[in-house]
Amino acid sequence: MFHFNHEEWVVFMISAGIDIGSRSIEIAILENGNIKELRKTDTGFDPIGQARNLIRDLTFDVILATGYGRNLFEIEHDASTVTEIKAHARGAVFTFPGVSTVLDIGGQDSKIIKLNAAGNVIRFEMNDRCAAGTGKFLEIMAKTLGFEIETFGDQAMKAKKDLNISSMCTVFAESEVTSLVAKGENPNEIARGLHMAVVKRAASMLRRVSQEGPIVFTGGVANNPCIAKLLAQETQREILITENPEMNGAVGAALLAMEMNTNMKQKKDMKNETGPV
């Protein structure tokens, strides 16, 4: 069982953030603002059941949920929620203080977030209408070419030339890839073309939202070395990636949980101090 302690916000606090995405679920446990534990599992067909198993033996004072499944988690556990935009922004600033641009590419969406000097969101753009340019797109294309998704980026980096992929629609792109294979094109070069198509889509979003400064790249796709390399080349900007970029939303949610409840404690204390004796 997990443990809540809503009354004593003194110095010691264990906060949790859970990011329930379309492809995976991540949870971050922070102890007084420092990362204590990170966990991850596949979302599967029962996201709430998977989330329940993920937190089963964890102890924390407060938890904040984000991601596609946050509202289901709120109902199941009477927990507060926060948008993915705010969670990813907070996580990025925690890891890279002063950053002003966040690019998150997850399983089925991509988002660009622009921050001000205080780390607050001032603009964002999100693509969640189709799988184009997301982890799901790369996963389907890797399978079509016979590659494992974990090594897809490495295979793409072996390409000797650029190969243009004209369609970003997953259905049409899959058909185009099959046609290129039938024509005898090198699978590594097809893979590079697919990676470049994803990068060009992300770069287009970046130009609309935030044109300057380093880019914090988060989400599972940030683990792909070819995407990261091509993104740096295409944008001519520094790409910053944490050791576990897919955990950024969960870390941000855990930080916000701690900050929100610390503020609640402070307001409660002030009320007690100014109230009747």
C-alpha positions as CSV (number, residue, x, y, z in Angstrom):
1,M,0.0,0.0,0.0
2,F,1.1,3.6,-0.5
3,H,1.0,6.1,2.3
4,F,-0.4,9.6,2.3
5,N,0.4,12.2,5.1
6,H,-1.6,15.3,4.4
7,E,-1.0,17.0,7.8
8,E,2.7,17.4,8.5
9,W,4.5,19.5,5.9
10,V,7.5,20.5,8.0
11,V,10.9,19.9,6.5
12,F,10.8,16.3,5.3
13,M,8.6,15.5,2.3
14,I,8.5,12.6,-0.1
15,S,6.6,13.6,-3.3
16,A,5.6,11.5,-6.3
17,G,4.8,12.3,-9.9
18,I,3.2,9.8,-12.2
19,D,3.0,10.3,-16.0
20,I,0.5,8.0,-17.5
21,G,1.1,8.1,-21.3
22,S,-0.3,6.3,-24.2
23,R,2.7,3.9,-24.5
24,S,4.3,3.9,-21.1
25,I,3.9,5.0,-17.5
26,E,6.6,6.6,-15.4
27,I,6.8,7.5,-11.8
28,A,9.3,9.6,-10.0
29,I,9.9,9.7,-6.2
30,L,11.5,12.8,-4.8
31,E,12.8,13.3,-1.3
32,N,12.9,17.0,-0.3
33,G,13.3,17.8,-4.0
34,N,16.0,15.3,-4.8
35,I,15.3,12.3,-7.1
36,K,15.1,9.2,-4.9
37,E,13.7,6.6,-7.3
38,L,12.4,6.3,-10.9
39,R,10.2,3.5,-12.3
40,K,8.7,2.7,-15.6
41,T,6.3,0.2,-17.2
42,D,4.3,-0.3,-20.4
43,T,0.8,1.2,-20.4
44,G,-0.7,-1.9,-21.9
45,F,-4.5,-2.2,-22.1
46,D,-5.2,-1.4,-18.5
47,P,-3.3,1.8,-17.6
48,I,-4.9,2.2,-14.2
49,G,-4.1,-1.4,-13.3
50,Q,-0.5,-0.9,-14.5
51,A,-0.2,2.4,-12.5
52,R,-1.6,0.6,-9.4
53,N,1.1,-2.1,-9.7
54,L,3.8,0.5,-10.2
55,I,3.0,2.4,-7.0
56,R,2.0,-0.6,-4.9
57,D,5.0,-0.8,-2.5
58,L,5.9,2.9,-2.6
59,T,5.6,5.4,0.3
60,F,5.0,9.1,-0.4
61,D,3.3,12.1,1.2
62,V,1.7,13.5,-1.9
63,I,1.3,12.4,-5.6
64,L,0.4,14.4,-8.7
65,A,-0.7,12.8,-11.9
66,T,0.0,13.9,-15.5
67,G,-0.3,12.4,-19.0
68,Y,-3.3,11.0,-21.0
69,G,-4.4,8.9,-18.1
70,R,-4.2,11.5,-15.3
71,N,-8.0,11.9,-15.0
72,L,-8.5,8.2,-14.5
73,F,-5.8,8.2,-11.9
74,E,-7.5,11.1,-10.2
75,I,-10.7,9.2,-9.9
76,E,-9.0,6.0,-8.7
77,H,-6.8,7.6,-6.1
78,D,-8.4,10.9,-5.3
79,A,-5.2,12.6,-6.5
80,S,-4.6,16.0,-8.0
81,T,-3.5,16.4,-11.6
82,V,-1.5,18.7,-13.8
83,T,-1.2,19.2,-17.6
84,E,1.6,17.6,-19.5
85,I,2.8,21.0,-20.6
86,K,3.3,22.3,-17.0
87,A,4.9,19.0,-15.9
88,H,7.4,18.9,-18.8
89,A,8.2,22.5,-18.4
90,R,8.9,22.1,-14.6
91,G,11.0,19.0,-15.2
92,A,13.1,20.6,-17.9
93,V,13.9,23.7,-15.7
94,F,14.8,21.4,-12.8
95,T,17.4,19.6,-14.9
96,F,18.6,22.6,-17.0
97,P,17.9,25.9,-15.1
98,G,17.4,28.9,-17.3
99,V,16.3,26.9,-20.4
100,S,13.6,28.5,-22.6
101,T,12.6,25.8,-25.0
102,V,11.4,22.2,-24.5
103,L,10.7,19.7,-27.2
104,D,8.9,16.6,-26.0
105,I,8.3,13.7,-28.4
106,G,6.4,10.8,-26.8
107,G,4.5,7.7,-28.0
108,Q,1.6,9.4,-29.7
109,D,2.2,13.2,-29.5
110,S,4.8,15.9,-29.8
111,K,4.9,19.3,-28.1
112,I,7.0,22.5,-28.1
113,I,7.0,24.6,-25.0
114,K,8.4,28.1,-24.7
115,L,9.4,29.4,-21.2
116,N,10.2,32.8,-19.8
117,A,13.1,33.7,-17.6
118,A,11.1,32.5,-14.5
119,G,10.5,29.1,-16.0
120,N,6.8,29.8,-16.7
121,V,5.1,28.6,-19.9
122,I,4.3,31.5,-22.2
123,R,3.5,29.6,-25.4
124,F,3.2,26.0,-26.6
125,E,2.2,24.0,-29.6
126,M,1.1,20.3,-29.5
127,N,0.5,17.7,-32.2
128,D,-1.8,14.9,-30.9
129,R,-4.1,14.5,-33.8
130,C,-2.1,11.7,-35.5
131,A,0.9,9.5,-34.9
132,A,3.1,11.3,-37.5
133,G,6.4,12.5,-36.1
134,T,6.0,10.5,-32.8
135,G,7.4,7.4,-31.2
136,K,4.5,5.3,-32.6
137,F,5.4,6.4,-36.1
138,L,9.1,5.3,-35.6
139,E,8.0,2.1,-34.0
140,I,5.8,1.1,-37.0
141,M,8.5,2.1,-39.5
142,A,11.1,0.1,-37.6
143,K,8.9,-2.9,-37.7
144,T,8.2,-2.5,-41.4
145,L,12.0,-2.4,-42.1
146,G,12.7,-5.4,-39.8
147,F,14.6,-3.4,-37.1
148,E,14.1,-3.3,-33.4
149,I,13.0,0.1,-32.2
150,E,15.8,0.1,-29.6
151,T,18.4,0.0,-32.4
152,F,16.5,1.9,-35.1
153,G,18.5,5.1,-34.6
154,D,21.8,3.3,-34.7
155,Q,20.9,1.6,-38.0
156,A,19.8,5.0,-39.5
157,M,23.2,6.5,-38.6
158,K,24.9,3.9,-40.8
159,A,23.3,5.3,-43.9
160,K,25.7,6.6,-46.6
161,K,23.2,9.0,-48.2
162,D,20.0,10.9,-47.6
163,L,16.8,9.3,-48.9
164,N,13.7,11.5,-49.0
165,I,10.4,10.2,-47.5
166,S,7.6,12.2,-49.0
167,S,4.7,11.1,-46.7
168,M,4.4,11.7,-42.9
169,C,1.1,9.9,-42.7
170,T,1.8,6.6,-41.0
171,V,-0.3,4.6,-43.4
172,F,1.1,6.2,-46.5
173,A,4.7,6.2,-45.2
174,E,4.4,2.5,-44.5
175,S,3.3,1.9,-48.1
176,E,6.2,4.2,-49.3
177,V,8.7,2.3,-47.3
178,T,7.5,-1.1,-48.6
179,S,7.8,0.3,-52.1
180,L,11.4,1.5,-51.5
181,V,12.4,-1.9,-50.1
182,A,10.9,-3.6,-53.2
183,K,13.0,-1.2,-55.4
184,G,16.2,-2.4,-53.6
185,E,16.9,0.7,-51.6
186,N,19.2,0.3,-48.6
187,P,17.1,-0.2,-45.4
188,N,19.6,2.0,-43.4
189,E,19.1,4.8,-45.8
190,I,15.3,4.4,-45.7
191,A,15.6,4.5,-41.9
192,R,17.6,7.8,-42.1
193,G,15.0,9.3,-44.4
194,L,12.3,8.4,-41.9
195,H,14.3,10.0,-39.0
196,M,14.8,13.1,-41.1
197,A,11.1,13.4,-41.8
198,V,10.4,13.3,-38.0
199,V,13.1,15.9,-37.4
200,K,11.8,18.3,-40.1
201,R,8.4,18.1,-38.6
202,A,9.7,19.0,-35.2
203,A,11.9,21.7,-36.6
204,S,8.9,23.3,-38.3
205,M,7.1,23.4,-34.9
206,L,10.1,24.9,-33.2
207,R,10.3,27.7,-35.8
208,R,6.7,28.7,-35.0
209,V,7.1,28.6,-31.2
210,S,10.7,29.3,-30.2
211,Q,13.6,30.2,-32.5
212,E,16.5,30.7,-30.2
213,G,18.6,29.1,-27.5
214,P,19.3,25.5,-26.4
215,I,16.5,22.9,-26.7
216,V,15.7,20.5,-23.9
217,F,14.7,17.3,-25.7
218,T,12.5,15.0,-23.6
219,G,10.3,12.0,-24.1
220,G,11.2,8.4,-25.1
221,V,12.2,9.5,-28.7
222,A,15.0,11.6,-27.1
223,N,16.8,8.3,-26.5
224,N,17.2,7.9,-30.2
225,P,20.7,9.0,-31.1
226,C,19.9,9.7,-34.8
227,I,17.0,12.0,-34.0
228,A,19.1,13.9,-31.6
229,K,22.0,14.3,-34.0
230,L,19.8,15.3,-37.0
231,L,17.8,17.7,-34.8
232,A,21.0,19.5,-33.9
233,Q,22.0,19.7,-37.5
234,E,18.6,20.9,-38.8
235,T,18.1,23.6,-36.1
236,Q,21.7,24.6,-35.6
237,R,20.9,24.7,-31.8
238,E,22.3,22.9,-28.8
239,I,20.3,19.8,-27.9
240,L,20.2,19.0,-24.1
241,I,19.1,15.5,-23.1
242,T,18.9,14.1,-19.6
243,E,20.0,10.5,-18.7
244,N,16.4,9.4,-18.6
245,P,14.5,11.8,-20.9
246,E,11.3,9.8,-20.8
247,M,11.1,10.5,-17.0
248,N,10.9,14.3,-17.4
249,G,7.1,14.6,-17.1
250,A,7.0,12.4,-13.9
251,V,9.9,14.4,-12.4
252,G,8.1,17.6,-13.2
253,A,4.9,16.4,-11.6
254,A,6.7,15.3,-8.5
255,L,8.3,18.7,-8.1
256,L,5.0,20.5,-8.6
257,A,3.4,18.2,-6.1
258,M,6.0,19.2,-3.5
259,E,5.8,22.9,-4.3
260,M,2.0,23.0,-4.3
261,N,1.7,21.3,-1.0
262,T,4.5,23.3,0.6
263,N,2.5,26.4,-0.3
264,M,-0.6,24.8,1.2
265,K,1.3,24.2,4.4
266,Q,2.7,27.8,4.5
267,K,-0.8,29.3,4.0
268,K,-2.2,27.0,6.7
269,D,0.6,28.1,9.1
270,M,0.0,31.8,8.3
271,K,-3.8,31.4,8.9
272,N,-3.1,29.8,12.2
273,E,-0.7,32.6,13.2
274,T,-3.1,35.3,12.3
275,G,-6.2,33.6,13.7
276,P,-7.8,34.0,17.1
277,V,-5.7,32.8,20.1
